[in-house]
Amino acid sequence: MDKFQSLSTNRLLFDLASRLGSLEGYLYAEQKVDKSYLPNWIDNIDHEFKSLSAEVRNEIQSDYLALLKSGICSTRLTATRIQIRQNSTR
């Protein structure tokens, strides 16, 4: 069983929000960013988002994608990764 499936919705939302906040804070110090960590970090965040119920995902999807895009764009990762994520959340 996926460890995220056993957590409550409130816990999943808290974990997702804290990881997104951490990513945003990490990216704020752009000169010190080790970009090699980011693809895996973003993949983990995306996995957590997908662990939420469809109802919750639909409610927060636009904000989630906006944060994800800003994180990906600020690190100059390819636009393809953004498109893949948008398609995977539908």
DSSP file (Angstrom, degrees, kcal/mol; ACC not computed):
  #  RESIDUE AA STRUCTURE BP1 BP2  ACC     N-H-->O    O-->H-N    N-H-->O    O-->H-N    TCO  KAPPA ALPHA  PHI   PSI    X-CA   Y-CA   Z-CA
    1    1 A M              0   0    0      0, 0.0     2,-0.1     0, 0.0     5,-0.0   0.000 360.0 360.0 360.0 134.3    0.0    0.0    0.0
    2    2 A D    >>  -     0   0    0      1,-0.1     3,-1.2     2,-0.0     4,-0.7  -0.444 360.0-129.8 -62.6 132.9    1.2    3.5   -0.9
    3    3 A K  G >4 S+     0   0    0      1,-0.3     3,-0.5     2,-0.2     4,-0.2   0.789 106.3  58.4 -60.5 -26.7    2.1    5.3    2.3
    4    4 A F  G >4 S+     0   0    0      1,-0.2     3,-1.2     2,-0.2    -1,-0.3   0.793  94.5  64.8 -73.6 -26.9    0.0    8.3    1.1
    5    5 A Q  G <4 S+     0   0    0     -3,-1.2    -1,-0.2     1,-0.2    -2,-0.2   0.756  98.2  54.6 -67.9 -23.4   -3.2    6.2    0.8
    6    6 A S  G << S+     0   0    0     -4,-0.7    -1,-0.2    -3,-0.5     2,-0.2   0.498  92.1  92.0 -89.5  -3.3   -3.3    5.6    4.5
    7    7 A L  S <  S-     0   0    0     -3,-1.2     2,-0.0    -4,-0.2    -3,-0.0  -0.611  80.4-108.8 -93.2 151.8   -3.2    9.2    5.5
    8    8 A S     >  -     0   0    0     -2,-0.2     4,-2.5     1,-0.1     5,-0.2  -0.312  30.3-110.7 -70.7 160.2   -6.2   11.5    6.1
    9    9 A T  H  > S+     0   0    0      1,-0.2     4,-2.7     2,-0.2     5,-0.2   0.898 119.2  53.9 -58.4 -41.8   -7.1   14.2    3.6
   10   10 A N  H  > S+     0   0    0      1,-0.2     4,-2.2     2,-0.2    -1,-0.2   0.907 109.9  46.9 -61.0 -41.5   -6.1   16.9    6.1
   11   11 A R  H  > S+     0   0    0      2,-0.2     4,-2.8     1,-0.2    -2,-0.2   0.911 111.5  51.1 -66.9 -42.1   -2.7   15.3    6.6
   12   12 A L  H  X S+     0   0    0     -4,-2.5     4,-2.6     1,-0.2    -2,-0.2   0.917 111.2  48.2 -60.7 -43.9   -2.2   14.9    2.8
   13   13 A L  H  X S+     0   0    0     -4,-2.7     4,-2.7     2,-0.2    -1,-0.2   0.912 112.0  49.5 -63.7 -42.1   -3.0   18.6    2.3
   14   14 A F  H  X S+     0   0    0     -4,-2.2     4,-2.6    -5,-0.2     5,-0.2   0.942 112.8  46.6 -61.4 -48.0   -0.7   19.7    5.1
   15   15 A D  H  X S+     0   0    0     -4,-2.8     4,-2.2     2,-0.2    -2,-0.2   0.913 113.7  48.1 -62.3 -43.2    2.2   17.6    3.7
   16   16 A L  H  X S+     0   0    0     -4,-2.6     4,-2.5    -5,-0.2     5,-0.2   0.935 112.8  48.4 -62.5 -46.4    1.6   18.8    0.2
   17   17 A A  H  X S+     0   0    0     -4,-2.7     4,-2.5     1,-0.2    -2,-0.2   0.893 111.6  49.6 -63.0 -40.2    1.4   22.5    1.3
   18   18 A S  H  X S+     0   0    0     -4,-2.6     4,-2.3    -5,-0.2    -1,-0.2   0.890 111.8  47.7 -69.3 -36.0    4.6   22.2    3.4
   19   19 A R  H  X S+     0   0    0     -4,-2.2     4,-2.5    -5,-0.2    -2,-0.2   0.903 112.9  48.3 -69.7 -39.5    6.5   20.6    0.5
   20   20 A L  H  X S+     0   0    0     -4,-2.5     4,-2.5     2,-0.2    -2,-0.2   0.913 112.8  49.1 -64.2 -41.2    5.3   23.2   -1.9
   21   21 A G  H  X S+     0   0    0     -4,-2.5     4,-2.5    -5,-0.2    -2,-0.2   0.898 110.8  50.1 -63.7 -40.7    6.3   25.9    0.6
   22   22 A S  H  X S+     0   0    0     -4,-2.3     4,-2.7     2,-0.2    -2,-0.2   0.918 111.0  49.1 -63.1 -43.2    9.7   24.4    1.1
   23   23 A L  H  X S+     0   0    0     -4,-2.5     4,-2.6     2,-0.2    -2,-0.2   0.927 111.1  49.6 -61.3 -45.2   10.2   24.3   -2.7
   24   24 A E  H  X S+     0   0    0     -4,-2.5     4,-1.2     1,-0.2    -2,-0.2   0.918 113.0  46.7 -61.5 -43.5    9.2   27.9   -3.0
   25   25 A G  H  X S+     0   0    0     -4,-2.5     4,-0.8     2,-0.2    -1,-0.2   0.897 111.7  51.2 -64.3 -40.9   11.6   28.9   -0.2
   26   26 A Y  H >< S+     0   0    0     -4,-2.7     3,-0.6     1,-0.2    -2,-0.2   0.904 110.7  48.4 -62.9 -41.8   14.4   26.9   -1.7
   27   27 A L  H 3< S+     0   0    0     -4,-2.6     3,-0.4     1,-0.2    -1,-0.2   0.724  96.4  72.5 -73.0 -20.6   13.9   28.5   -5.1
   28   28 A Y  H 3< S+     0   0    0     -4,-1.2     2,-1.4     1,-0.3    -1,-0.2   0.865  91.4  58.4 -62.1 -35.9   13.9   31.9   -3.6
   29   29 A A  S X< S+     0   0    0     -4,-0.8     3,-1.9    -3,-0.6     4,-0.4  -0.474  75.7 170.1 -89.7  63.3   17.6   31.7   -3.0
   30   30 A E  G >   +     0   0    0     -2,-1.4     3,-1.1    -3,-0.4    -1,-0.2   0.767  66.5  56.9 -52.8 -37.4   18.2   31.1   -6.7
   31   31 A Q  G 3  S+     0   0    0      1,-0.2    -1,-0.3    -3,-0.2    -2,-0.1   0.792 109.8  46.2 -67.5 -25.7   22.0   31.4   -6.6
   32   32 A K  G <  S+     0   0    0     -3,-1.9     2,-0.3    -6,-0.2    -1,-0.2   0.372  84.3 122.7 -97.4   4.3   22.3   28.6   -4.0
   33   33 A V    <   -     0   0    0     -3,-1.1     2,-0.9    -4,-0.4    -6,-0.1  -0.521  51.1-153.1 -76.1 126.1   19.9   26.2   -5.8
   34   34 A D    >   -     0   0    0     -2,-0.3     3,-1.7     1,-0.1     4,-0.4  -0.857  10.4-164.2 -94.0 101.3   21.3   22.8   -6.7
   35   35 A K  G >  S+     0   0    0     -2,-0.9     3,-0.6     1,-0.3    -1,-0.1   0.620  75.5  79.4 -67.7 -13.3   19.0   22.0   -9.6
   36   36 A S  G 3  S+     0   0    0      1,-0.2     4,-0.4     2,-0.2    -1,-0.3   0.774  92.4  52.6 -66.2 -23.6   19.9   18.3   -9.6
   37   37 A Y  G <> S+     0   0    0     -3,-1.7     4,-2.1     1,-0.1    -1,-0.2   0.747  92.5  77.6 -78.3 -24.3   17.4   17.8   -6.6
   38   38 A L  H <> S+     0   0    0     -3,-0.6     4,-3.1    -4,-0.4     5,-0.3   0.854  83.9  54.6 -66.6 -43.3   14.5   19.5   -8.3
   39   39 A P  H  > S+     0   0    0      0, 0.0     4,-2.2     0, 0.0    -1,-0.2   0.935 115.2  41.4 -57.2 -44.8   13.1   16.9  -10.7
   40   40 A N  H  > S+     0   0    0     -4,-0.4     4,-2.5     2,-0.2    -2,-0.2   0.901 114.9  51.9 -67.5 -40.3   12.8   14.3   -8.0
   41   41 A W  H  X S+     0   0    0     -4,-2.1     4,-2.2     2,-0.2    -1,-0.2   0.932 112.5  45.2 -60.2 -47.6   11.4   16.9   -5.5
   42   42 A I  H  X S+     0   0    0     -4,-3.1     4,-2.6     1,-0.2    -1,-0.2   0.884 111.3  53.2 -66.5 -38.7    8.8   17.9   -8.1
   43   43 A D  H  X S+     0   0    0     -4,-2.2     4,-2.3    -5,-0.3    -1,-0.2   0.908 109.1  49.5 -62.1 -41.3    7.9   14.3   -8.9
   44   44 A N  H  X S+     0   0    0     -4,-2.5     4,-2.1     2,-0.2    -2,-0.2   0.910 111.3  48.8 -64.0 -42.3    7.4   13.6   -5.2
   45   45 A I  H  X S+     0   0    0     -4,-2.2     4,-2.4     1,-0.2    -2,-0.2   0.920 111.3  50.3 -62.1 -43.7    5.2   16.6   -4.8
   46   46 A D  H  X S+     0   0    0     -4,-2.6     4,-2.3     1,-0.2    -2,-0.2   0.882 107.9  53.1 -63.4 -38.5    3.2   15.6   -7.9
   47   47 A H  H  X S+     0   0    0     -4,-2.3     4,-0.9     2,-0.2    -1,-0.2   0.907 109.3  49.3 -62.8 -41.9    2.8   12.1   -6.5
   48   48 A E  H >X S+     0   0    0     -4,-2.1     3,-0.6     2,-0.2     4,-0.5   0.914 109.3  52.1 -63.7 -42.3    1.4   13.6   -3.2
   49   49 A F  H >< S+     0   0    0     -4,-2.4     3,-1.5     1,-0.2    -2,-0.2   0.926 108.0  51.4 -59.4 -44.3   -1.0   15.7   -5.2
   50   50 A K  H 3< S+     0   0    0     -4,-2.3    -1,-0.2     1,-0.3    -2,-0.2   0.699  99.8  65.4 -67.6 -18.3   -2.2   12.7   -7.1
   51   51 A S  H << S+     0   0    0     -4,-0.9    -1,-0.3    -3,-0.6    -2,-0.2   0.633  84.6  94.3 -77.9 -13.8   -2.8   10.9   -3.8
   52   52 A L  S << S-     0   0    0     -3,-1.5   -47,-0.0    -4,-0.5   -43,-0.0  -0.365  91.4 -91.7 -73.6 158.1   -5.5   13.4   -2.9
   53   53 A S     >  -     0   0    0      1,-0.1     4,-2.8    -2,-0.1     5,-0.2  -0.290  35.5-111.7 -64.8 157.1   -9.2   12.6   -3.7
   54   54 A A  H  > S+     0   0    0      1,-0.2     4,-2.6     2,-0.2     5,-0.2   0.873 118.2  55.7 -58.4 -38.1  -10.5   13.8   -7.1
   55   55 A E  H  > S+     0   0    0      2,-0.2     4,-1.6     1,-0.2    -1,-0.2   0.928 111.2  42.1 -62.0 -46.4  -12.7   16.3   -5.3
   56   56 A V  H  > S+     0   0    0      2,-0.2     4,-2.0     1,-0.2     5,-0.2   0.923 113.7  52.4 -68.2 -44.2   -9.8   17.9   -3.5
   57   57 A R  H  X S+     0   0    0     -4,-2.8     4,-1.6     1,-0.2    -2,-0.2   0.929 109.5  49.6 -57.2 -45.8   -7.5   17.8   -6.5
   58   58 A N  H  < S+     0   0    0     -4,-2.6     4,-0.4     1,-0.2    -1,-0.2   0.869 110.3  51.3 -61.6 -36.6  -10.2   19.5   -8.6
   59   59 A E  H  < S+     0   0    0     -4,-1.6    -1,-0.2    -5,-0.2    -2,-0.2   0.859 123.5  26.5 -70.4 -35.5  -10.7   22.2   -6.0
   60   60 A I  H  X S+     0   0    0     -4,-2.0     4,-2.7     1,-0.1     3,-0.2   0.423  90.6 103.4-108.3   0.8   -7.0   23.1   -5.7
   61   61 A Q  H  X S+     0   0    0     -4,-1.6     4,-3.0     1,-0.2     5,-0.3   0.873  79.2  51.0 -56.3 -44.9   -5.7   22.1   -9.1
   62   62 A S  H  > S+     0   0    0     -4,-0.4     4,-1.8     1,-0.2    -1,-0.2   0.915 115.2  42.7 -63.9 -41.0   -5.4   25.7  -10.6
   63   63 A D  H  > S+     0   0    0     -3,-0.2     4,-2.2     2,-0.2    -1,-0.2   0.902 114.3  51.8 -68.7 -40.3   -3.4   26.9   -7.6
   64   64 A Y  H  X S+     0   0    0     -4,-2.7     4,-2.7     1,-0.2    -2,-0.2   0.938 110.9  46.8 -60.5 -48.3   -1.3   23.8   -7.5
   65   65 A L  H  X S+     0   0    0     -4,-3.0     4,-2.9     1,-0.2    -1,-0.2   0.873 109.6  54.3 -64.4 -36.7   -0.4   24.1  -11.2
   66   66 A A  H  X S+     0   0    0     -4,-1.8     4,-2.1    -5,-0.3    -1,-0.2   0.924 112.4  43.5 -62.8 -43.7    0.4   27.8  -10.8
   67   67 A L  H  X S+     0   0    0     -4,-2.2     4,-2.2     2,-0.2    -2,-0.2   0.911 114.5  49.9 -67.1 -41.7    2.9   27.0   -8.0
   68   68 A L  H  X S+     0   0    0     -4,-2.7     4,-2.6     1,-0.2     5,-0.2   0.918 110.8  49.6 -63.6 -43.2    4.3   24.0   -9.9
   69   69 A K  H  X S+     0   0    0     -4,-2.9     4,-3.4     1,-0.2     5,-0.3   0.919 110.0  50.4 -61.7 -43.6    4.8   26.1  -13.1
   70   70 A S  H  X S+     0   0    0     -4,-2.1     4,-2.1     1,-0.2    -1,-0.2   0.894 112.4  47.9 -64.5 -37.3    6.5   28.9  -11.2
   71   71 A G  H  X S+     0   0    0     -4,-2.2     4,-0.8     2,-0.2    -2,-0.2   0.918 116.2  42.6 -67.1 -43.2    8.9   26.3   -9.6
   72   72 A I  H ><>S+     0   0    0     -4,-2.6     5,-2.1     1,-0.2     3,-0.6   0.923 116.6  47.3 -69.5 -44.3    9.6   24.7  -12.8
   73   73 A C  H ><5S+     0   0    0     -4,-3.4     3,-1.3     1,-0.2    -2,-0.2   0.877 106.6  57.1 -66.6 -37.0   10.0   27.9  -14.8
   74   74 A S  H 3<5S+     0   0    0     -4,-2.1    -1,-0.2    -5,-0.3    -2,-0.2   0.750 110.1  45.2 -69.1 -19.6   12.2   29.5  -12.2
   75   75 A T  T <<5S-     0   0    0     -4,-0.8    -1,-0.3    -3,-0.6    -2,-0.2   0.399 111.2-122.7 -99.7   2.2   14.6   26.6  -12.5
   76   76 A R  T < 5 +     0   0    0     -3,-1.3    -3,-0.2    -4,-0.3     2,-0.1   0.798  53.8 159.2  60.8  31.5   14.5   26.7  -16.3
   77   77 A L      < -     0   0    0     -5,-2.1    -1,-0.2    -6,-0.2     5,-0.1  -0.427  52.2 -76.9 -74.0 163.4   13.4   23.1  -16.6
   78   78 A T    >>  -     0   0    0      1,-0.1     3,-0.9    -2,-0.1     4,-0.7  -0.213  27.1-126.1 -68.7 151.6   11.7   22.3  -19.8
   79   79 A A  H 3> S+     0   0    0      1,-0.2     4,-2.2     2,-0.2     5,-0.2   0.713 105.8  74.2 -65.0 -20.7    8.1   23.3  -20.6
   80   80 A T  H 3> S+     0   0    0      1,-0.2     4,-2.6     2,-0.2    -1,-0.2   0.890  90.6  54.8 -60.9 -39.8    7.5   19.7  -21.4
   81   81 A R  H <> S+     0   0    0     -3,-0.9     4,-2.0     1,-0.2    -1,-0.2   0.881 107.6  50.4 -62.3 -37.5    7.5   18.8  -17.7
   82   82 A I  H  X S+     0   0    0     -4,-0.7     4,-2.4     2,-0.2    -2,-0.2   0.939 111.3  47.9 -64.3 -46.2    4.8   21.4  -17.2
   83   83 A Q  H  X S+     0   0    0     -4,-2.2     4,-2.3     1,-0.2    -2,-0.2   0.897 109.1  53.4 -63.3 -40.8    2.7   19.9  -20.0
   84   84 A I  H  X S+     0   0    0     -4,-2.6     4,-2.0     1,-0.2    -1,-0.2   0.924 110.6  47.2 -59.5 -45.1    3.2   16.4  -18.7
   85   85 A R  H  X S+     0   0    0     -4,-2.0     4,-1.2     2,-0.2    -2,-0.2   0.894 109.5  52.6 -65.7 -40.8    1.9   17.4  -15.2
   86   86 A Q  H  < S+     0   0    0     -4,-2.4     3,-0.5     1,-0.2     4,-0.3   0.922 112.4  45.8 -61.3 -42.6   -1.1   19.3  -16.6
   87   87 A N  H >< S+     0   0    0     -4,-2.3     3,-0.9     1,-0.2    -1,-0.2   0.852 110.1  54.5 -67.9 -34.2   -2.1   16.2  -18.6
   88   88 A S  H 3< S+     0   0    0     -4,-2.0    -1,-0.2     1,-0.2    -2,-0.2   0.679 102.4  56.8 -77.0 -16.0   -1.5   13.9  -15.6
   89   89 A T  T 3<        0   0    0     -4,-1.2    -1,-0.2    -3,-0.5    -2,-0.2   0.495 360.0 360.0 -92.5  -3.0   -3.8   15.9  -13.3
   90   90 A R    <         0   0    0     -3,-0.9    -1,-0.2    -4,-0.3    -2,-0.1   0.450 360.0 360.0 -85.9 360.0   -6.8   15.6  -15.6
